Amino acid sequence: MAITQLSIFMENRFGMIRKLTKILGDNGIDIRALSVTDTEGFGVLRMIVSDTKKAKDVLSMEECIVSTTPVLGVVIPDVPGGLSSVLTTLAEHKINIEYLYAFITRKGTQACVVIHVKENTKAVKVLTEAGITLLSDDQVPLQ
């Protein structure tokens, strides 16, 4: 079980993130998680949104370079050590994490993170067997 992440490749210049988030907002698309990485000239805005297809379509019409990637939406207890226990499970099975970032949620007793690994199928199996809850696209956004 995976969720779909949008990756938008953008020029690293003043106002670009504001412009892209405004386009999404103007089209009724809710951002549930995001991460920005940059280099001197370009950046990558990674997002989980309420309507991936619509977001990809509207951003592509604005001449943005947009791709999709399957990632894991992992629900963890919102307690000290909650994230560490999930990461330990993956490490015990030699599954390397390429990146992760936080997920916005309205549930008070749980937190969510987006985790990208190369071995999605193996990670899903390992986490599910460990009793860790994973999100699917139809569960985004969380209420």
C-alpha positions in Angstrom: 0.0 0.0 0.0 1.5 3.3 -1.1 0.4 6.9 -1.5 1.3 9.0 -4.5 3.7 11.9 -4.1 4.0 14.8 -6.5 7.5 16.0 -7.3 7.7 19.4 -8.9 11.1 20.5 -10.3 11.4 24.3 -10.2 13.8 27.1 -10.6 15.2 28.2 -7.3 14.0 31.8 -7.4 12.0 34.2 -5.3 8.3 33.5 -5.0 8.2 30.1 -6.8 6.9 28.1 -3.8 4.2 30.8 -3.2 3.2 30.7 -6.9 2.9 26.9 -6.9 0.9 26.7 -3.7 -1.4 29.5 -4.9 -2.1 27.5 -8.0 -3.1 24.5 -6.0 -5.2 26.6 -3.5 -7.0 28.4 -6.3 -7.9 25.0 -7.7 -9.2 23.6 -4.4 -6.3 21.2 -3.8 -5.3 20.7 -0.2 -1.6 20.2 0.6 -1.3 17.4 3.3 2.5 17.1 3.4 5.4 18.9 1.8 9.1 19.0 1.6 11.4 21.3 -0.3 15.0 20.5 -1.2 17.2 22.9 -3.2 20.5 23.5 -4.9 21.8 26.8 -6.1 19.8 26.8 -9.3 16.9 24.4 -8.9 14.7 22.8 -6.2 12.3 19.9 -5.8 9.0 20.5 -4.1 7.6 17.1 -2.9 3.9 17.0 -1.8 1.1 14.8 -0.9 -2.2 16.5 -1.9 -5.9 15.8 -1.7 -6.3 15.3 -5.5 -3.0 14.1 -7.1 -4.4 13.9 -10.7 -5.9 17.3 -10.6 -2.8 18.8 -9.1 -0.6 17.2 -11.7 -2.9 18.5 -14.5 -3.1 22.1 -13.3 0.7 22.4 -12.5 1.5 20.8 -15.9 -0.7 23.5 -17.6 1.5 26.1 -15.9 4.5 24.4 -17.6 5.8 22.9 -14.4 7.8 19.6 -14.6 5.8 17.3 -12.4 6.3 13.6 -11.7 4.7 11.1 -9.4 6.3 8.6 -7.0 4.9 5.9 -4.8 5.8 6.6 -1.2 4.7 5.2 2.2 2.4 7.1 4.4 3.1 5.7 7.8 0.9 6.2 10.8 2.8 6.3 14.1 1.9 6.8 17.7 2.4 10.5 18.6 4.6 9.7 21.5 8.3 10.0 22.2 10.0 7.2 20.3 7.1 6.6 17.9 9.1 7.4 14.8 12.2 5.6 16.1 10.2 2.3 16.4 9.1 2.4 12.8 12.7 3.3 11.6 14.1 0.5 13.7 11.7 -2.0 12.1 12.9 -0.9 8.6 16.6 -1.0 9.7 16.2 -4.5 11.1 15.2 -5.6 7.6 18.0 -3.7 5.9 15.5 -1.3 4.2 17.2 2.0 3.5 15.3 5.3 3.8 16.1 7.7 1.0 14.1 10.6 2.6 11.2 11.3 4.9 9.1 14.2 5.9 6.1 15.0 8.2 2.5 14.6 7.3 -0.1 17.1 8.5 -2.9 15.3 10.4 -5.8 16.3 12.5 -5.7 13.2 14.6 -4.4 14.0 18.1 -3.0 10.7 19.1 -1.2 9.8 15.9 1.4 11.3 13.7 2.1 10.5 10.1 5.3 10.6 8.1 6.0 10.1 4.4 8.9 7.7 3.8 10.5 7.0 0.5 12.4 3.7 0.0 13.5 1.8 -3.1 12.0 -1.4 -1.8 8.3 -0.4 -1.4 6.9 -3.9 -1.6 9.3 -5.3 1.0 8.8 -2.2 3.2 5.0 -2.6 3.0 5.2 -6.3 4.0 7.6 -5.6 6.9 5.7 -2.7 8.3 2.3 -4.4 7.9 3.6 -7.6 9.6 4.9 -5.4 12.5 1.3 -4.0 12.9 2.2 -0.5 11.6 -0.6 1.3 9.8 0.0 2.5 6.2 -2.2 5.0 4.4 -3.5 4.6 0.8 -4.4 7.4 -1.6 -8.1 7.2 -0.7 -7.2 8.0 2.9 -5.7 11.4 2.1 -6.5 13.9 3.5 -6.9 12.5 7.0 -9.7 13.9 9.0 
